[in-house]
Amino acid sequence: MKNYCREYKLYEVNMVYLDPNETFTFNERVNSRFISAFVFQGYCTRTQDGVDLPLWDLGYRVDPPEYKITSSTYTAGPEGSSWLCVEAMGDTYEGFQTDYVKVSGEYTLPAGWGFAVATGEVTADGKTATPGLYFGPRTTDVVVSGNADIIILCN
């Protein structure tokens, strides 16, 4: 597994890469901080305490709270798997809101919301963001332009 992590005030943004058929276990602490993810390559099967969890395939992913209480094992498919994952910097994800937006042209990001880029590139408030980067919330609405898959976040 390769994990490229960037830490911000409220969030940790990870670009995770599993080789074909590679298995990795994320511990309880990592799971408890999980907010959301965007799988941009391949898929993963997942188990928790011997029970199969829903497959992680392409697209935006959010897990229910019961998946956050113990460790989880991920096994990449035959083509490997890659995703952007957002975690809370504190001990829990409680109180965070998340959603997914496909930006194609322009999107108005509401005041108080930030975003992490999963794929593509966008510009907002004079700054360019590429995969794995986080754009913090502003006090007013912000126009985001470009082409990208982004996870929007609010705490």
HELIX and SHEET records of a PDB file:
HELIX    1   1 GLU A   28  ARG A   33  1                                   6    
HELIX    2   2 PRO A   65  LYS A   68  5                                   4    
SHEET    1   A 4 LYS A   2  GLU A   7  0                                        
SHEET    2   A 4 TYR A  11  LEU A  18 -1                                        
SHEET    3   A 4 SER A  72  ALA A  88 -1                                        
SHEET    4   A 4 THR A  23  PHE A  26 -1                                        
SHEET    1   B 5 LYS A   2  GLU A   7  0                                        
SHEET    2   B 5 TYR A  11  LEU A  18 -1                                        
SHEET    3   B 5 SER A  72  ALA A  88 -1                                        
SHEET    4   B 5 PHE A  34  GLN A  48 -1                                        
SHEET    5   B 5 VAL A  51  TRP A  56 -1                                        
SHEET    1   C 5 LYS A   2  GLU A   7  0                                        
SHEET    2   C 5 TYR A  11  LEU A  18 -1                                        
SHEET    3   C 5 SER A  72  ALA A  88 -1                                        
SHEET    4   C 5 PHE A  34  GLN A  48 -1                                        
SHEET    5   C 5 GLY A  59  ARG A  61 -1                                        
SHEET    1   D 4 GLN A  97  LEU A 109  0                                        
SHEET    2   D 4 VAL A 142  CYS A 154 -1                                        
SHEET    3   D 4 GLY A 114  ALA A 124 -1                                        
SHEET    4   D 4 LYS A 127  ALA A 129 -1                                        
SHEET    1   E 4 GLN A  97  LEU A 109  0                                        
SHEET    2   E 4 VAL A 142  CYS A 154 -1                                        
SHEET    3   E 4 GLY A 114  ALA A 124 -1                                        
SHEET    4   E 4 TYR A 134  PHE A 135 -1                                        
END                                                                             
